[in-house]
Amino acid sequence: MFVVSVVKMWFIVLVAFITFIVYLNFFKINTYWKEKGIPYLKPWPLIGNMGSIILRQREVSHITQDIYNAFPSSRYIGIYQFRKPTLFIRDPELIRLITIKSFNSFPEHSLFCNDENDVPKNKGLFSLGGKSGWLEMRKKLNGGFSPSKMKDMFGIINESVDTLIDYLEERGDDSVVDTKDVFSRLNCNIILSTIFGIECNCLKELDNALFLIGNEVNDYASWRFIRIFSTVISMSLTKFFNIGLTRPYIGKYFLQVIKDSLTKRKRNKVYRADMIDFMLDNKTEDDEHLNTKKPNLREDEMVMQLFGFFIGGFDAISALLAYSTYELAVNQEIQNRLKREVEEMSETQFTYENLMSMKYLDMFVSEVLRKWPIAVFIDRKCTEKYVIQPEQGNESGLLLEPGIVCWIPIYAIHRDPKYYPEPEKFDPERFSDENKHQINRSVYFPFGAGPRTCIASKFSIYVCKLVLVRILQVYQILKCGEETKPPSDVSKIVIFLSGSGCKVAFKQKN
């Protein structure tokens, strides 16, 4: 009897211990923001505030707007990414503090790559942390997107855009196209040419292997979606089960393509003014000393960054073009004004300088990025204890521990009537010389904010402008009934707008 009693006692202790651990991990964590005394959204056990995102019930851009509007007088709101407490920042000045002034306390993104076959694993510029050489790598790569480098790429990009004009011409007048698919294929041509020196025509080669890889890596449906959220649910389990963000064959295939391109370029000694040439010019040779002022790149670094540029630019530029053509189709007066500027520019030689001097085009693209920022939100991870000082009567100092993630809602801020009157209205005049000074820099950041702003933001805008000018030289962009609807982001990753689901017609000018 004594033995039985002891066994029962230990069984009760074990059950109590397990219950306590479950409580701490799955229920106690949900009181984190309540105990901090800040406004918060009530979470559900296990899933936190991620239910609508998991079920794909609504577009993520609209979900973040709902969170943003839940406490309109608060500077920040507590939410939960599953079990992970996350601070949702509303106040522009606090955003500026976190992303710029106190950047050293928030230098990292929270995304994680684990699989040994993942590319760029933890070596891509986006994934690198403050202690992992992010700043040094950024300095090495900055020159690849300088104005002089982009000017050198003008001819290469223009040749790639020829494939789009030929494609539209072959389809005939009043050609109706799925903008996301067409611009994804065009953008694949441009990126492969400007980054790797690979000439292809994905508008004709429907099963081009590199296009299919780019499309798959940027398609966050089904298992890809689950892979992403596994890193949020439990980093430990992600590491234990070795869950990667990409399927193993993708990394291996693409790495081989990049290495082959590097080998071929070095062997043939051909100069193309593309990203590979830039990197080869800055490559560290094995017998070189590293104590040089030149920011040299190792070959493994080159491979990882080139893949990162391909994946990062694949969806961003095509989405920007999809939203641009949608707004032109539904705003014919704006399109006509832009066409007049294109016609005036066309009377002179079409050059990089002339393209970048087009004022109304710049206003137009700026407004596209205001209304349709590529990133719905950005994140910053706190890496050291940090106190947000109180500024309102109902606030007290808020201590953020290392590991706490901050969400910064670009889409919601860009559509806040407090900063942009009639935010749903598409109005390039917001960015005219007379009006743009009225926009607070802290409420316009379509490519992110602070030192970790997208390194290729100017390149993306440049490509978008060039493509739009080439289209408007030849075509009028028209609506095609109910098929011309605002592009959707509902089927994609929670961070980026995809520009999917919109069709427009291209009518050739007389």
C-alpha positions in Angstrom: 0.0 0.0 0.0 2.8 2.3 0.9 4.4 1.8 -2.6 1.1 2.5 -4.3 0.6 5.7 -2.3 4.0 6.9 -3.3 3.4 6.1 -6.9 0.1 8.0 -6.7 1.8 10.9 -5.0 4.5 11.2 -7.7 1.9 10.8 -10.4 -0.1 13.7 -9.0 3.1 15.7 -8.7 4.0 14.9 -12.3 0.5 15.9 -13.5 0.6 19.1 -11.5 4.1 19.9 -12.9 2.9 19.3 -16.5 -0.2 21.4 -15.9 2.0 24.2 -14.5 4.3 24.1 -17.5 1.3 24.1 -19.9 -0.2 27.0 -18.0 3.1 29.0 -18.2 3.6 28.3 -21.8 0.1 28.5 -23.2 -2.0 30.7 -20.9 0.2 32.7 -18.6 2.0 34.2 -21.6 -1.3 35.6 -22.8 -1.3 38.0 -19.8 2.0 39.5 -20.7 0.7 42.9 -21.9 -2.1 43.0 -19.3 0.5 42.8 -16.6 2.5 45.6 -18.4 -0.6 47.8 -18.1 -0.8 48.8 -21.8 -3.7 48.6 -24.3 -3.8 45.1 -25.9 -6.0 42.8 -28.0 -7.4 39.9 -26.1 -5.6 36.8 -27.4 -6.9 33.2 -27.9 -4.9 30.4 -26.4 -2.1 29.1 -28.6 -2.9 31.2 -31.6 -2.9 34.7 -30.0 -4.2 37.3 -32.4 -3.3 35.3 -35.5 -6.6 33.5 -36.1 -7.7 35.6 -39.1 -4.3 35.3 -40.7 -4.1 31.5 -40.2 -7.6 31.0 -41.7 -6.9 33.5 -44.5 -10.3 35.1 -43.7 -9.2 38.6 -44.7 -6.4 40.4 -46.4 -3.5 41.0 -43.9 -3.4 44.7 -44.9 -6.9 45.0 -43.6 -6.2 43.0 -40.5 -3.3 45.4 -39.6 -5.6 48.3 -40.2 -8.1 46.9 -37.7 -5.4 46.5 -35.1 -4.2 50.0 -35.8 -7.7 51.5 -35.4 -8.5 49.5 -32.2 -6.9 52.0 -29.9 -6.8 55.3 -31.8 -5.4 57.4 -28.9 -2.6 54.9 -28.0 1.0 55.1 -29.2 1.3 51.3 -29.1 -0.8 48.2 -28.7 0.1 44.8 -27.3 -0.7 41.8 -29.6 0.4 38.2 -29.8 2.0 36.3 -32.6 0.7 32.9 -31.4 2.6 32.7 -28.0 5.0 35.6 -28.8 4.2 39.0 -27.3 4.6 41.6 -30.0 4.4 45.4 -29.7 2.3 47.1 -32.5 3.6 50.6 -32.9 1.2 53.4 -34.0 3.1 56.6 -33.2 5.3 58.0 -36.1 7.8 59.6 -33.7 8.1 56.3 -31.8 8.7 54.6 -35.1 11.4 57.0 -35.9 12.9 56.4 -32.4 13.0 52.6 -32.9 14.1 52.5 -36.5 16.6 55.4 -36.4 17.6 57.1 -33.2 17.6 53.9 -31.1 18.5 51.6 -34.0 21.3 49.9 -32.0 18.6 48.5 -29.7 16.5 47.3 -32.6 18.9 46.3 -35.3 17.4 43.0 -36.5 14.4 41.4 -38.2 12.7 38.5 -36.6 12.6 36.1 -39.5 14.6 32.9 -39.1 16.1 30.4 -41.5 17.3 27.1 -40.2 17.5 24.3 -42.9 21.1 23.6 -44.0 19.7 23.7 -47.6 18.0 27.1 -47.0 19.2 29.9 -49.2 20.3 32.6 -48.1 20.2 30.8 -44.8 21.2 33.4 -42.2 23.7 35.1 -44.5 21.4 37.1 -46.7 21.4 40.8 -46.0 17.7 40.7 -44.8 18.4 37.9 -42.3 21.8 39.1 -41.0 21.7 40.5 -37.4 23.6 43.4 -35.9 26.2 41.0 -34.5 26.4 38.9 -37.7 28.0 41.5 -39.9 24.9 43.2 -41.3 26.4 46.7 -41.4 29.6 45.5 -43.0 27.7 43.6 -45.7 25.5 46.6 -46.3 28.5 48.8 -46.9 29.9 46.2 -49.4 26.7 46.1 -51.4 25.7 49.8 -51.4 27.7 50.5 -54.5 25.7 48.0 -56.5 22.7 50.2 -56.4 24.3 53.6 -56.8 23.0 56.1 -59.4 26.1 55.5 -61.6 25.6 51.7 -61.5 21.9 52.0 -62.3 22.7 54.3 -65.2 25.1 51.6 -66.5 22.2 49.1 -66.4 19.9 51.3 -68.4 20.6 49.5 -71.7 20.3 46.1 -70.2 16.9 46.8 -68.6 15.6 48.5 -71.8 16.5 45.3 -73.8 14.5 43.2 -71.3 11.5 45.5 -71.6 11.6 44.9 -75.4 10.4 41.4 -74.5 7.2 42.8 -72.9 6.5 45.2 -75.9 7.0 42.3 -78.3 4.7 40.1 -76.2 1.9 42.7 -76.1 2.2 43.3 -79.8 1.9 39.6 -80.6 -1.3 39.4 -78.5 -2.9 42.0 -80.7 -5.0 45.1 -79.9 -7.0 45.4 -76.7 -5.0 42.6 -75.2 -6.2 41.6 -71.7 -3.5 40.4 -69.4 -3.1 39.2 -65.8 -0.8 42.0 -64.7 0.8 40.0 -61.9 1.8 37.1 -64.1 3.0 39.2 -67.0 5.1 41.5 -64.8 6.5 38.6 -62.8 7.8 37.1 -66.0 9.1 40.4 -67.2 10.7 41.1 -63.9 12.4 37.7 -63.9 13.9 38.6 -67.3 15.2 41.9 -65.9 16.6 40.5 -62.7 18.3 37.5 -64.3 19.8 39.9 -66.8 20.9 42.7 -64.4 22.1 40.5 -61.6 23.3 37.3 -63.2 23.9 38.3 -66.8 21.5 35.5 -67.9 19.4 36.3 -71.0 16.0 34.6 -71.1 12.4 35.4 -72.1 10.0 34.1 -69.5 7.1 35.6 -71.4 7.6 33.0 -74.0 9.4 30.3 -71.9 6.4 29.5 -69.7 8.2 26.7 -67.9 11.5 28.5 -67.4 13.1 26.8 -64.4 14.4 30.0 -62.8 11.0 31.7 -63.1 9.2 28.7 -61.5 11.7 28.7 -58.6 11.2 32.4 -58.1 7.5 32.0 -58.2 7.5 29.1 -55.7 9.8 30.8 -53.2 7.5 33.9 -53.2 4.3 31.9 -53.1 3.4 31.5 -49.4 0.4 29.2 -49.8 -0.1 25.9 -48.0 3.1 24.4 -46.7 5.2 27.4 -47.4 2.9 29.4 -45.2 3.2 26.8 -42.4 7.0 26.9 -42.7 7.0 30.6 -42.0 4.8 30.5 -39.0 6.6 27.5 -37.5 9.4 30.0 -36.7 6.9 32.2 -34.8 5.1 29.4 -33.0 8.3 27.8 -31.6 11.9 28.5 -32.5 13.0 25.5 -30.5 10.7 23.1 -32.4 11.7 24.7 -35.7 15.4 24.0 -35.0 14.7 20.5 -33.6 12.8 19.4 -36.6 15.1 21.3 -39.0 12.2 23.1 -40.7 13.5 25.3 -43.5 11.9 28.1 -45.4 12.6 26.5 -48.8 12.6 23.0 -50.2 16.1 21.6 -50.4 16.3 21.3 -54.2 15.7 25.0 -54.6 18.7 26.1 -52.7 21.0 23.5 -54.4 19.7 24.3 -57.9 20.0 28.1 -57.5 23.4 28.0 -55.9 24.7 26.0 -58.8 23.3 28.5 -61.3 25.0 31.3 -59.5 28.3 29.5 -59.2 28.2 28.6 -62.9 27.5 32.3 -63.8 30.5 33.4 -61.7 32.8 30.9 -63.2 31.7 31.7 -66.8 32.1 35.4 -66.2 35.6 35.1 -64.7 36.7 32.7 -67.5 35.4 34.7 -70.4 36.3 38.1 -68.9 33.1 39.7 -70.3 31.9 43.0 -68.9 28.2 43.6 -68.7 27.7 46.4 -66.1 25.5 44.0 -64.0 25.6 43.0 -60.4 27.9 40.0 -60.9 30.5 42.4 -62.4 30.1 44.7 -59.5 30.7 41.8 -57.1 33.6 40.4 -59.0 35.2 43.9 -59.0 34.9 43.8 -55.2 35.9 40.1 -54.7 38.5 39.1 -52.2 41.0 36.8 -53.8 42.5 34.0 -51.7 45.9 35.5 -51.7 44.8 39.1 -50.9 45.2 40.7 -47.5 42.0 41.7 -45.9 43.3 44.9 -44.4 42.3 47.0 -47.3 39.9 50.0 -47.5 38.1 48.3 -50.4 35.0 46.5 -49.1 35.8 43.1 -50.5 33.4 40.2 -50.9 34.1 36.5 -50.5 32.6 34.1 -53.1 30.2 32.5 -50.6 29.0 36.0 -49.6 28.5 36.8 -53.3 26.4 33.7 -53.8 24.1 34.3 -50.8 23.6 38.0 -51.6 22.8 37.4 -55.3 20.2 34.9 -54.3 18.7 37.3 -51.8 18.5 40.0 -54.5 16.7 37.6 -56.8 14.1 36.6 -54.2 13.7 40.0 -52.8 13.1 41.7 -56.1 11.1 39.0 -57.8 7.8 39.9 -56.2 8.4 43.5 -55.1 8.9 45.0 -58.6 6.2 43.0 -60.3 3.7 44.0 -57.5 4.6 47.7 -57.9 4.0 47.4 -61.6 0.7 45.6 -61.1 -0.6 48.3 -58.8 0.7 51.1 -61.1 -1.1 49.8 -64.1 -4.3 49.2 -62.1 -4.3 52.9 -61.0 -3.6 54.0 -64.5 -6.5 51.9 -65.8 -9.0 53.3 -63.3 -7.7 56.9 -63.4 -7.7 57.9 -67.1 -7.1 61.6 -66.4 -4.0 60.8 -64.5 -2.9 58.5 -67.2 -3.4 61.1 -69.9 -1.3 63.6 -68.0 1.4 61.1 -67.5 1.3 60.2 -71.2 1.8 63.9 -72.1 4.9 63.9 -70.0 6.1 60.7 -71.7 5.5 62.3 -75.1 7.4 65.4 -74.2 10.3 63.3 -73.0 10.1 61.1 -76.1 10.9 64.2 -78.3 14.4 64.0 -76.9 16.7 61.0 -76.5 15.5 58.4 -74.1 18.2 58.3 -71.4 18.6 57.5 -67.8 18.9 61.2 -66.9 15.7 62.1 -68.9 13.8 59.3 -67.2 14.8 60.3 -63.7 13.9 63.9 -64.4 10.2 63.2 -65.1 8.4 65.0 -62.3 4.9 63.8 -62.8 6.1 60.2 -63.2 7.9 60.5 -59.9 4.8 61.9 -58.2 2.7 59.1 -59.7 5.0 56.3 -58.5 5.3 57.9 -55.0 1.5 57.9 -54.7 1.4 54.2 -55.8 3.8 53.4 -53.0 1.8 55.5 -50.6 -1.5 53.7 -51.3 0.1 50.3 -52.0 3.3 50.0 -50.1 5.1 46.7 -50.9 5.5 45.9 -47.2 2.3 45.8 -45.2 4.4 46.1 -42.1 8.0 45.8 -41.1 9.4 44.3 -37.9 12.3 45.1 -35.5 13.5 42.8 -32.8 14.7 44.3 -29.5 18.2 43.0 -28.7 18.8 44.7 -25.3 16.7 46.0 -22.5 15.0 49.2 -23.7 12.5 51.6 -22.0 9.9 53.5 -23.9 9.5 56.7 -22.0 6.0 57.9 -21.2 4.6 60.8 -23.2 0.9 60.6 -22.5 -0.9 60.9 -19.2 -2.1 57.3 -19.1 1.4 55.9 -19.9 4.2 54.7 -17.6 7.7 53.6 -18.7 7.4 50.4 -20.8 10.3 48.0 -20.4 11.0 45.9 -23.5 13.1 42.8 -22.9 15.5 41.3 -25.5 13.6 39.2 -28.0 10.4 41.3 -28.0 9.4 42.1 -31.6 7.9 45.4 -32.8 5.5 45.6 -35.7 5.4 48.8 -37.7 2.3 49.1 -39.8 3.2 50.9 -43.0 0.0 50.2 -44.8 -2.2 51.4 -42.0 -0.2 54.6 -41.4 -0.2 55.3 -45.2 -4.0 55.2 -45.1 -4.6 57.2 -41.9 -6.7 60.3 -42.7 -4.8 62.1 -39.9 -1.8 62.1 -42.2 -3.3 61.7 -45.7 -6.7 63.4 -46.3 -9.0 61.1 -48.3 -6.5 58.3 -48.0 -8.4 55.9 -50.4 -8.2 58.5 -53.1 -5.4 58.1 -55.6 -3.8 61.6 -55.9 -0.3 62.1 -57.2 -0.6 65.8 -56.3 0.3 64.9 -52.7 3.8 64.6 -53.9 4.0 67.8 -56.0 6.8 70.3 -55.3 4.1 72.5 -53.6 2.7 69.8 -51.4 5.3 67.2 -50.6 6.9 69.3 -47.8 3.7 68.8 -45.9 4.2 65.1 -45.5 6.1 64.1 -42.4 9.0 61.8 -43.3 7.9 59.5 -40.4 4.6 58.7 -42.1 5.9 57.8 -45.5 8.2 54.8 -45.7 7.1 52.3 -48.4 10.4 50.4 -48.3 11.0 50.5 -44.6 12.7 53.0 -42.3 16.1 53.7 -40.9 19.4 52.0 -41.8 17.6 48.8 -42.7 15.5 50.4 -45.4 15.5 48.1 -48.5 18.8 48.4 -50.2 17.2 48.1 -53.6 14.4 50.5 -53.1 15.7 53.1 -55.7 16.4 50.3 -58.2 12.8 49.0 -57.8 11.4 52.5 -58.5 13.8 53.0 -61.4 12.7 49.8 -63.1 9.1 50.6 -62.5 9.5 54.0 -64.1 11.3 52.7 -67.1 8.7 50.0 -67.8 5.8 52.4 -67.4 7.4 54.9 -69.9 8.0 52.1 -72.4 4.4 50.9 -72.1 2.8 54.4 -72.3 4.9 55.2 -75.4 2.9 52.6 -77.3 -0.3 51.7 -75.3 -3.3 53.1 -73.5 -4.1 51.1 -70.4 -7.8 50.4 -70.0 -10.2 48.7 -67.6 -11.8 45.5 -68.7 -15.0 45.3 -66.7 -15.1 43.5 -63.3 -11.8 41.9 -64.0 -10.1 45.2 -63.3 -10.3 45.1 -59.5 -7.8 46.2 -56.9 -5.0 43.6 -56.7 -5.2 41.3 -53.7 -2.7 40.1 -51.1 -4.9 37.5 -49.5 -3.1 34.4 -50.9 0.4 35.6 -50.0 2.8 36.0 -47.1 1.6 38.4 -44.3 4.4 40.9 -44.9 4.2 41.7 -48.6 1.4 42.9 -50.9 1.5 40.6 -54.0 -0.5 42.5 -56.6 -2.4 39.4 -57.6 -5.8 39.0 -59.3 -6.0 42.1 -61.5 -6.5 42.3 -65.3 -6.2 45.3 -67.6 -6.3 45.9 -71.3 -3.5 47.3 -73.4 -4.8 49.2 -76.4 -2.2 50.3 -79.0 -2.1 54.0 -79.8 -2.8 55.2 -83.3 
